[in-house]
Amino acid sequence: MTASRALLDSTAPGFRPLQRALLDLADHQLGRVEKSGTSVTRRAVGYGVRVPVTVLLRERRQLKAGTALNG
């Protein structure tokens, strides 16, 4: 997922919080798929609840603090 972080450099500052959240959620989903191994072909692998809520709340806090647009 490290290479995809370079996308943030070319993302308009106003969209960086969204891009960062999407990258984090994709990374989380990939980790769940990898952890599931071959059973991923027999059952759905969702996001869960905790990680997506945590990611979205983090970005919201950073927006309120004015730090989300830079990184």
Secondary structure, 3 states (H helix, E strand, C coil): CCHHHHHHHHCCHHHHHHHHHHHHHHHHHHHHHHHHHHHHHCCCCCCCCHHHHHHHHHHHHHHHHCCCCCC
